[in-house]
Amino acid sequence: MKLLVELDCVDDNWLSSTKILLESLKPAMAEGRIMLVRLGKYGGAENKTIKKLAHIRIKPSKGAAFFAQETLTVWLASDSQSKNAQKMLPFGWAIIEINPQGDNRALKAWCEKNHSSLNRIKQVHQKWEQDRFHEIEQQQAQLKKEQEAEQQRKKEEEDRIAKELAQKQEQQAKRAAMSEGTLCVDNIKLLFENFTYNLRNQSENDAKFSELKEALIVAQQFSLNEKQIVVNELAYKKLAAIAKGLLVGNKEKEIKSLLQQLREA
């Protein structure tokens, strides 16, 4: 109690009424009819020692450990999270009455006097519970929102995959129904669909040209009607536009020669 007075951070009304209570309980304590005990996990060594026989090991954050008869920590509760909170209260203490014959007047008076403090603590606790309830509600709402967004994303992804598959199947069916000439034209257009001519990438340029040249060589074996489809759909100017700058120099001459052969067949 002396230490609490020195700290000057405990509720004055509580301190005054508690002093009166403890003074009035001294005779009963001396007779062994009442005990003041320390409860809870924050009791530390105090709830495991006997007065005058305590030998508590103190380990400071800096320096060597030492032994004392009392702990150096005072545990106080506050309805404020501020480091400068006032009107704090000790917690974890209880009074045990052995075979009481009736109400303890001093204890009853103390309870009545501190009723407002208890109500304030109760209100703080209720507010905490309400805030916690709202926090959980918000967390659940956010979780639900995220789950719904994820479900929507999965649905959109599934729809996209299904659409792409349907388009692919449609394209495959369409290509399966194409004649040789039409299929040849379609293959050449697909060959250059995502192509960009780059002087620094001659390996890709040469690969594209080789595939184009091979397709036109194969077309030489088509029927007259199929050859005409290739020639009409891939006149040199159209083909040069599709090839995006690839057909220059000898490449231009070779392709023009192959197209001429298709026309003359």
C-alpha positions as CSV (number, residue, x, y, z in Angstrom):
1,M,0.0,0.0,0.0
2,K,2.9,2.3,0.8
3,L,4.4,1.7,-2.6
4,L,1.1,2.5,-4.3
5,V,1.0,5.8,-2.5
6,E,4.5,6.6,-3.6
7,L,3.7,5.8,-7.2
8,D,0.8,8.2,-7.1
9,C,-1.0,6.5,-10.0
10,V,-3.8,4.7,-8.2
11,D,-7.4,6.0,-7.8
12,D,-7.5,8.1,-4.6
13,N,-11.0,7.1,-3.6
14,W,-10.1,3.4,-4.0
15,L,-6.9,3.9,-2.1
16,S,-8.6,5.7,0.8
17,S,-11.5,3.2,1.1
18,T,-9.1,0.2,0.9
19,K,-6.9,1.6,3.7
20,I,-9.9,1.8,5.9
21,L,-10.9,-1.8,4.9
22,L,-7.5,-3.3,5.6
23,E,-7.3,-1.5,9.0
24,S,-10.7,-2.9,10.0
25,L,-9.7,-6.4,8.9
26,K,-6.5,-6.5,10.8
27,P,-8.0,-8.2,13.9
28,A,-9.7,-10.9,11.9
29,M,-6.4,-11.5,9.9
30,A,-4.4,-11.7,13.1
31,E,-6.9,-14.4,14.4
32,G,-6.7,-16.3,11.1
33,R,-10.3,-15.8,10.2
34,I,-9.5,-13.7,7.1
35,M,-6.7,-14.1,4.5
36,L,-5.5,-11.7,1.9
37,V,-4.3,-13.7,-1.1
38,R,-2.7,-13.0,-4.5
39,L,-4.4,-14.7,-7.5
40,G,-3.7,-15.1,-11.2
41,K,-0.8,-15.6,-13.4
42,Y,0.6,-12.1,-12.8
43,G,1.2,-12.9,-9.1
44,G,4.8,-14.0,-9.9
45,A,6.8,-15.0,-6.9
46,E,4.5,-13.2,-4.4
47,N,1.8,-15.9,-4.6
48,K,4.4,-18.7,-3.9
49,T,6.2,-17.3,-0.9
50,I,5.6,-17.0,2.8
51,K,6.1,-13.6,4.5
52,K,9.5,-13.1,6.1
53,L,10.7,-16.3,4.4
54,A,10.7,-15.1,0.8
55,H,13.9,-15.5,-1.2
56,I,12.9,-14.1,-4.7
57,R,15.5,-14.1,-7.5
58,I,15.3,-10.8,-9.4
59,K,16.8,-10.7,-12.9
60,P,17.0,-7.1,-14.2
61,S,17.3,-6.4,-18.0
62,K,20.9,-5.2,-17.3
63,G,23.3,-6.3,-14.6
64,A,23.5,-9.4,-12.5
65,A,20.6,-11.2,-10.8
66,F,20.0,-10.7,-7.1
67,F,17.6,-12.0,-4.4
68,A,15.0,-10.0,-2.4
69,Q,12.1,-10.6,0.0
70,E,9.7,-8.7,-2.3
71,T,9.1,-8.5,-6.0
72,L,9.8,-5.2,-7.7
73,T,6.9,-5.3,-10.1
74,V,3.5,-3.7,-9.3
75,W,0.6,-4.9,-11.5
76,L,-2.1,-2.3,-12.1
77,A,-5.2,-2.2,-14.3
78,S,-6.6,0.8,-16.1
79,D,-9.5,1.6,-18.4
80,S,-7.1,3.6,-20.6
81,Q,-4.2,2.5,-22.8
82,S,-2.3,5.7,-22.2
83,K,1.2,5.3,-20.6
84,N,0.3,8.3,-18.4
85,A,-3.0,6.8,-17.2
86,Q,-4.2,7.8,-13.8
87,K,-6.7,6.3,-11.4
88,M,-5.4,2.8,-11.9
89,L,-6.3,-0.2,-9.7
90,P,-4.4,-3.2,-8.5
91,F,-5.8,-6.5,-9.6
92,G,-5.4,-10.2,-8.7
93,W,-6.1,-9.8,-4.9
94,A,-8.8,-11.5,-3.0
95,I,-10.1,-11.8,0.6
96,I,-10.9,-15.2,1.9
97,E,-13.2,-15.5,5.0
98,I,-13.1,-18.7,7.0
99,N,-16.4,-19.8,8.4
100,P,-18.0,-16.3,8.3
101,Q,-21.0,-16.0,10.6
102,G,-22.6,-13.2,8.6
103,D,-21.9,-10.3,6.3
104,N,-18.6,-8.5,6.9
105,R,-19.7,-5.0,7.4
106,A,-16.3,-3.4,6.5
107,L,-16.1,-5.4,3.3
108,K,-19.7,-4.7,2.4
109,A,-19.1,-0.9,3.0
110,W,-16.0,-1.1,0.8
111,C,-18.0,-2.8,-2.0
112,E,-20.8,-0.1,-1.8
113,K,-18.2,2.7,-1.8
114,N,-16.4,1.3,-4.8
115,H,-19.6,0.5,-6.7
116,S,-19.1,3.4,-9.1
117,S,-15.6,2.2,-9.9
118,L,-16.9,-1.3,-10.6
119,N,-19.6,0.1,-12.8
120,R,-17.1,2.1,-14.7
121,I,-14.9,-1.0,-15.2
122,K,-18.0,-2.9,-16.3
123,Q,-18.9,-0.2,-18.8
124,V,-15.3,-0.3,-20.2
125,H,-15.5,-4.1,-20.5
126,Q,-18.9,-3.9,-22.2
127,K,-17.5,-1.3,-24.7
128,W,-14.5,-3.5,-25.3
129,E,-16.9,-6.5,-26.0
130,Q,-19.0,-4.3,-28.4
131,D,-15.9,-3.0,-30.2
132,R,-14.6,-6.6,-30.4
133,F,-17.9,-7.8,-31.7
134,H,-17.9,-5.0,-34.4
135,E,-14.3,-5.9,-35.3
136,I,-15.2,-9.5,-35.7
137,E,-18.2,-8.5,-37.8
138,Q,-16.0,-6.4,-40.0
139,Q,-13.5,-9.2,-40.4
140,Q,-16.2,-11.6,-41.3
141,A,-17.7,-9.1,-43.8
142,Q,-14.2,-8.6,-45.3
143,L,-13.6,-12.3,-45.5
144,K,-17.0,-12.9,-47.1
145,K,-16.2,-10.1,-49.6
146,E,-12.8,-11.6,-50.4
147,Q,-14.3,-15.1,-50.8
148,E,-17.0,-13.7,-53.1
149,A,-14.3,-11.9,-55.1
150,E,-12.3,-15.1,-55.4
151,Q,-15.4,-17.1,-56.5
152,Q,-16.1,-14.4,-59.1
153,R,-12.5,-14.5,-60.3
154,K,-12.6,-18.3,-60.5
155,K,-15.9,-18.2,-62.4
156,E,-14.5,-15.6,-64.8
157,E,-11.4,-17.7,-65.3
158,E,-13.5,-20.8,-65.9
159,D,-15.7,-18.9,-68.4
160,R,-12.6,-17.6,-70.2
161,I,-11.1,-21.1,-70.5
162,A,-14.4,-22.5,-71.6
163,K,-14.8,-19.7,-74.2
164,E,-11.2,-20.2,-75.5
165,L,-11.8,-24.0,-75.7
166,A,-15.0,-23.5,-77.6
167,Q,-13.3,-21.1,-80.0
168,K,-10.4,-23.5,-80.4
169,Q,-12.8,-26.4,-81.2
170,E,-14.7,-24.2,-83.6
171,Q,-11.5,-23.2,-85.3
172,Q,-10.4,-26.8,-85.5
173,A,-13.7,-27.8,-87.0
174,K,-13.5,-24.9,-89.4
175,R,-10.0,-25.9,-90.5
176,A,-11.0,-29.5,-90.8
177,A,-13.6,-28.5,-93.4
178,M,-11.1,-26.3,-95.3
179,S,-9.8,-27.3,-98.7
180,E,-6.0,-27.7,-99.3
181,G,-5.7,-24.2,-100.8
182,T,-7.7,-22.5,-98.1
183,L,-5.9,-24.3,-95.3
184,C,-2.5,-23.4,-96.8
185,V,-3.6,-19.7,-96.9
186,D,-4.8,-19.9,-93.3
187,N,-1.6,-21.6,-92.1
188,I,0.5,-18.8,-93.7
189,K,-1.6,-16.1,-92.1
190,L,-1.3,-17.8,-88.7
191,L,2.5,-18.1,-89.2
192,F,2.9,-14.3,-89.3
193,E,0.0,-13.4,-86.9
194,N,2.3,-12.4,-84.0
195,F,5.5,-11.9,-86.0
196,T,7.5,-8.6,-85.9
197,Y,10.4,-8.3,-88.2
198,N,13.7,-7.6,-86.4
199,L,17.1,-7.2,-88.0
200,R,18.7,-8.4,-84.8
201,N,16.8,-11.7,-84.7
202,Q,17.8,-13.3,-87.9
203,S,17.3,-16.8,-86.6
204,E,13.5,-16.1,-86.2
205,N,13.4,-14.4,-89.6
206,D,15.1,-17.3,-91.3
207,A,12.8,-19.8,-89.5
208,K,9.6,-17.9,-90.6
209,F,10.9,-17.6,-94.2
210,S,11.7,-21.4,-94.3
211,E,8.2,-22.3,-93.2
212,L,6.6,-19.9,-95.8
213,K,8.8,-21.2,-98.5
214,E,8.0,-24.8,-97.6
215,A,4.2,-24.1,-97.6
216,L,4.4,-22.6,-101.1
217,I,6.5,-25.6,-102.3
218,V,3.9,-28.0,-101.0
219,A,1.2,-26.0,-102.7
220,Q,2.8,-26.8,-106.0
221,Q,1.2,-30.3,-105.6
222,F,-2.3,-29.0,-105.2
223,S,-5.0,-29.2,-107.9
224,L,-5.4,-26.3,-110.3
225,N,-8.4,-24.9,-108.3
226,E,-6.6,-25.1,-105.0
227,K,-3.5,-23.4,-106.5
228,Q,-5.7,-20.6,-107.7
229,I,-7.0,-20.1,-104.2
230,V,-3.5,-19.7,-102.8
231,V,-2.5,-17.3,-105.7
232,N,-5.6,-15.2,-105.3
233,E,-5.5,-14.9,-101.5
234,L,-1.8,-14.5,-101.3
235,A,-0.8,-12.2,-104.2
236,Y,2.7,-10.9,-103.6
237,K,1.7,-7.5,-102.2
238,K,-0.7,-9.1,-99.7
239,L,1.9,-11.7,-98.7
240,A,4.6,-9.0,-98.3
241,A,2.2,-7.0,-96.0
242,I,1.5,-10.2,-94.0
243,A,5.2,-10.9,-93.7
244,K,5.9,-7.4,-92.3
245,G,9.2,-6.6,-93.9
246,L,10.6,-10.1,-94.2
247,L,10.6,-10.4,-98.0
248,V,13.5,-8.3,-99.2
249,G,16.4,-9.1,-101.5
250,N,16.8,-12.8,-102.4
251,K,13.8,-13.7,-100.2
252,E,11.6,-11.5,-102.3
253,K,12.8,-13.1,-105.5
254,E,12.3,-16.7,-104.2
255,I,8.8,-16.1,-103.1
256,K,7.8,-14.3,-106.3
257,S,9.2,-17.2,-108.2
258,L,7.1,-19.7,-106.3
259,L,4.0,-17.7,-106.7
260,Q,4.6,-17.4,-110.4
261,Q,5.0,-21.2,-110.6
262,L,1.6,-21.6,-109.0
263,R,0.0,-19.3,-111.5
264,E,1.5,-21.1,-114.5
265,A,0.6,-24.6,-113.4
